[in-house]
């Protein structure tokens, strides 16, 4: 395998010392879906901080069961298992906190300016470079959440007819991104951002953080897809991180679903 894609567990553990992720790596050459596997492991009692990385996914998933293009050696395919001490209602913060972490990690490694399309798409310009899929289950009055993150690294071409045109970090930078470096940086950033779940002041600051790194949440004409379909102009995030969209019928607060640019 290309050396820039190789993972060294000892080096990774040393870099993650002092975090819940130290010693938590599970690496697969190929797997159906890291998220599916992580959920199964959560049901079996896998500990907080376990994370699962695959070189290839044969059935990678995005939101709404969309397929995630996961060819061997072309991306970072990662699922992180956490057991946060939070209410079910606070699970909605996870995609946003993960988006901030991914933004900062990619910026740090590549200097590329990432745009966040609420709530879980990572874009460079108009092209999608990554996505976030958070899934959760409740066990004996506790919560287990799986944070799935897919980031395109090597791809130079993509399947036709994607809902959003795609790109990769290598395509944008012109050189190879070290997968291990991105993985470690992302986990360190994620650990930092997840602290907000138990810090009301930090959590209250999340909507403003998102607004400063996303062109989508203020003044963007969008189509909303999902259980609250509508078209309108985005008017920022509310105090819970939900998207406000001004439509012909007034302002609607979008609690779930996805958005696309409207004509």
C-alpha positions as CSV (number, residue, x, y, z in Angstrom):
1,X,0.0,0.0,0.0
2,X,1.0,3.6,-0.6
3,X,3.0,4.7,2.4
4,X,0.9,7.8,2.8
5,X,-2.1,5.6,3.4
6,X,-0.5,3.3,6.0
7,X,-1.5,3.3,9.6
8,X,1.0,2.7,12.5
9,X,-1.0,1.8,15.6
10,X,1.9,2.6,18.0
11,X,2.4,6.0,16.5
12,X,-1.3,6.7,16.5
13,X,-1.7,5.7,20.2
14,X,1.3,7.9,21.2
15,X,-0.3,10.9,19.4
16,X,-3.7,10.2,21.1
17,X,-2.3,9.8,24.6
18,X,-4.6,11.2,27.2
19,X,-7.7,11.0,25.0
20,X,-10.5,8.4,25.1
21,X,-9.3,7.2,21.7
22,X,-5.9,5.9,22.9
23,X,-5.8,2.2,22.2
24,X,-9.2,2.3,20.5
25,X,-8.2,1.6,16.9
26,X,-9.9,-1.2,14.9
27,X,-8.5,-1.3,11.4
28,X,-10.0,-3.3,8.5
29,X,-8.7,-3.8,5.0
30,X,-12.3,-4.1,3.8
31,X,-15.7,-4.0,5.5
32,X,-19.3,-3.5,4.5
33,X,-19.7,-0.2,6.5
34,X,-17.7,1.1,9.5
35,X,-20.9,2.6,10.9
36,X,-22.8,-0.6,10.7
37,X,-20.0,-2.5,12.4
38,X,-19.6,0.2,15.0
39,X,-23.3,0.0,15.9
40,X,-23.0,-3.8,16.2
41,X,-20.0,-3.3,18.5
42,X,-21.9,-0.8,20.6
43,X,-24.7,-3.3,21.2
44,X,-22.0,-5.8,22.3
45,X,-20.6,-3.4,24.8
46,X,-17.6,-1.9,23.0
47,X,-16.2,1.0,25.1
48,X,-16.4,4.7,24.7
49,X,-13.5,5.8,22.4
50,X,-13.5,2.8,20.2
51,X,-13.0,3.8,16.5
52,X,-13.1,1.8,13.3
53,X,-11.1,2.6,10.2
54,X,-11.4,0.8,6.8
55,X,-9.3,0.9,3.7
56,X,-12.4,0.0,1.7
57,X,-16.2,-0.1,2.4
58,X,-18.3,-2.3,0.2
59,X,-21.6,-0.8,1.5
60,X,-20.6,2.7,2.8
61,X,-23.6,4.8,3.8
62,X,-24.4,8.4,3.9
63,X,-27.5,10.2,5.1
64,X,-30.9,8.8,4.1
65,X,-29.2,5.6,3.1
66,X,-27.3,7.2,0.2
67,X,-24.3,5.1,-0.9
68,X,-20.9,6.6,0.0
69,X,-18.3,6.0,-2.7
70,X,-15.6,4.1,-0.7
71,X,-13.1,2.5,-3.0
72,X,-10.0,0.9,-1.6
73,X,-7.2,3.3,-0.7
74,X,-9.0,6.4,-1.8
75,X,-10.4,7.9,1.4
76,X,-10.6,8.1,5.2
77,X,-13.5,5.9,6.2
78,X,-14.0,6.3,10.0
79,X,-16.6,5.6,12.6
80,X,-16.2,6.7,16.2
81,X,-18.1,5.1,19.1
82,X,-18.9,7.4,22.0
83,X,-21.0,7.0,25.1
84,X,-21.8,10.6,26.1
85,X,-23.6,11.5,29.3
86,X,-26.2,13.6,27.6
87,X,-29.9,13.5,26.8
88,X,-31.3,12.1,23.6
89,X,-32.3,15.7,22.6
90,X,-28.6,16.7,22.7
91,X,-27.6,14.2,20.1
92,X,-28.5,16.8,17.5
93,X,-25.3,18.7,18.4
94,X,-23.1,15.8,17.3
95,X,-23.1,16.5,13.5
96,X,-22.4,20.2,14.1
97,X,-19.5,19.5,16.6
98,X,-18.1,16.9,14.2
99,X,-18.4,19.4,11.3
100,X,-16.3,21.9,13.3
101,X,-13.7,19.3,14.1
102,X,-13.5,18.1,10.5
103,X,-13.2,21.7,9.2
104,X,-10.3,22.4,11.6
105,X,-8.5,19.2,10.9
106,X,-8.6,19.6,7.1
107,X,-7.6,23.2,7.4
108,X,-4.7,22.3,9.6
109,X,-3.5,19.5,7.3
110,X,-4.1,21.0,3.9
111,X,-4.8,24.7,4.4
112,X,-8.0,24.2,2.3
113,X,-11.0,26.3,3.2
114,X,-13.9,23.9,3.9
115,X,-17.5,25.0,3.8
116,X,-20.1,23.3,5.9
117,X,-23.5,22.6,4.4
118,X,-25.8,22.2,7.3
119,X,-26.0,19.8,9.0
120,X,-23.3,17.3,7.8
121,X,-21.7,17.9,4.4
122,X,-18.1,19.1,3.9
123,X,-17.6,21.1,0.7
124,X,-14.8,22.8,-1.1
125,X,-16.5,25.4,-3.3
126,X,-19.5,23.6,-4.8
127,X,-18.0,20.1,-4.6
128,X,-18.4,17.7,-1.8
129,X,-15.3,16.3,-0.2
130,X,-16.7,14.6,2.9
131,X,-19.8,13.8,4.9
132,X,-20.9,13.0,8.4
133,X,-23.4,10.4,9.5
134,X,-24.4,10.2,13.2
135,X,-26.4,7.2,14.4
136,X,-27.4,6.4,18.0
137,X,-29.0,3.7,20.1
138,X,-30.2,3.6,23.7
139,X,-29.0,0.9,26.1
140,X,-30.2,0.5,29.7
141,X,-30.9,4.2,30.0
142,X,-27.5,5.1,28.5
143,X,-26.8,6.4,25.0
144,X,-24.3,5.1,22.5
145,X,-23.6,7.2,19.4
146,X,-21.6,6.4,16.3
147,X,-20.1,9.3,14.4
148,X,-19.3,8.3,10.9
149,X,-16.9,10.5,8.9
150,X,-16.0,9.9,5.2
151,X,-13.4,12.2,3.6
152,X,-12.2,11.8,0.0
153,X,-8.4,11.7,-0.2
154,X,-7.2,10.2,-3.5
155,X,-10.1,10.2,-5.9
156,X,-9.6,12.0,-9.2
157,X,-12.8,10.8,-10.8
158,X,-16.3,10.0,-9.4
159,X,-19.4,8.2,-10.4
160,X,-21.7,10.1,-12.7
161,X,-25.0,11.7,-11.6
162,X,-24.0,12.4,-8.0
163,X,-26.5,14.6,-6.1
164,X,-23.6,17.0,-5.4
165,X,-20.4,17.1,-7.6
166,X,-17.5,15.6,-5.6
167,X,-13.8,16.3,-5.2
168,X,-10.9,15.0,-3.0
169,X,-8.2,16.6,-0.9
170,X,-5.5,15.4,-3.3
171,X,-7.3,16.8,-6.3
172,X,-7.6,20.2,-4.6
173,X,-4.0,20.3,-3.2
174,X,-2.1,18.6,-6.0
175,X,-0.3,16.3,-3.5
176,X,-1.0,13.2,-1.4
177,X,-2.6,13.7,2.0
178,X,-1.2,11.4,4.7
179,X,-4.2,9.4,6.0
180,X,-2.7,8.8,9.5
181,X,-2.0,12.5,10.0
182,X,-5.5,13.4,9.0
183,X,-6.9,10.7,11.2
184,X,-5.0,11.7,14.3
185,X,-5.7,15.4,13.8
186,X,-9.4,14.7,13.3
187,X,-9.7,12.6,16.5
188,X,-7.8,15.3,18.5
189,X,-10.1,18.0,17.2
190,X,-13.2,15.8,17.8
191,X,-12.1,15.1,21.4
192,X,-11.8,18.9,21.9
193,X,-15.2,19.7,20.3
194,X,-17.1,17.0,22.2
195,X,-16.1,18.7,25.5
196,X,-18.9,21.2,24.7
197,X,-21.5,18.5,25.3
198,X,-20.9,19.0,29.1
199,X,-20.3,22.7,29.0
200,X,-23.5,24.8,28.5
201,X,-21.5,28.0,27.6
202,X,-19.5,26.1,25.0
203,X,-22.6,24.5,23.6
204,X,-24.3,27.9,23.3
205,X,-21.4,29.1,21.2
206,X,-21.8,26.4,18.6
207,X,-24.3,28.1,16.3
208,X,-22.1,31.1,16.0
209,X,-19.0,28.9,15.3
210,X,-21.0,27.2,12.5
211,X,-22.1,30.5,11.1
212,X,-18.5,31.7,10.8
213,X,-17.3,28.7,8.8
214,X,-20.4,28.0,6.7
215,X,-21.8,30.0,3.8
216,X,-25.1,28.1,3.9
217,X,-26.7,29.1,7.1
218,X,-27.3,32.8,6.5
219,X,-28.6,34.5,3.3
220,X,-28.5,31.4,1.1
221,X,-31.5,30.4,-1.1
222,X,-32.0,26.7,-0.5
223,X,-34.3,23.8,-1.0
224,X,-34.9,21.7,2.1
225,X,-35.3,17.9,1.5
226,X,-36.7,15.6,4.2
227,X,-39.8,15.7,6.4
228,X,-40.0,19.6,6.3
229,X,-39.7,20.3,2.5
230,X,-39.6,24.0,1.6
231,X,-37.7,26.6,-0.3
232,X,-36.5,29.9,1.1
233,X,-33.6,32.0,2.4
234,X,-31.6,30.8,5.3
235,X,-31.7,33.0,8.4
236,X,-29.1,31.5,10.7
237,X,-29.2,28.8,13.3
238,X,-31.4,28.9,16.4
239,X,-30.1,28.3,20.0
240,X,-30.3,24.5,19.4
241,X,-28.4,24.5,16.2
242,X,-31.5,24.1,14.0
243,X,-31.7,25.9,10.7
244,X,-34.1,28.8,10.2
245,X,-35.4,29.3,6.7
246,X,-37.6,32.2,5.6
247,X,-40.3,31.0,3.1
248,X,-43.3,32.6,1.5
249,X,-45.3,31.4,4.5
250,X,-42.9,32.6,7.1
251,X,-39.9,31.3,9.0
252,X,-39.6,27.6,9.4
253,X,-37.2,25.9,11.8
254,X,-35.7,22.9,10.2
255,X,-34.9,20.2,12.7
256,X,-33.9,17.4,10.3
257,X,-33.2,16.9,6.6
258,X,-30.8,18.2,4.1
259,X,-30.4,21.3,2.0
260,X,-29.3,22.1,-1.5
261,X,-28.9,25.4,-3.4
262,X,-32.1,26.5,-5.0
263,X,-32.4,28.2,-8.4
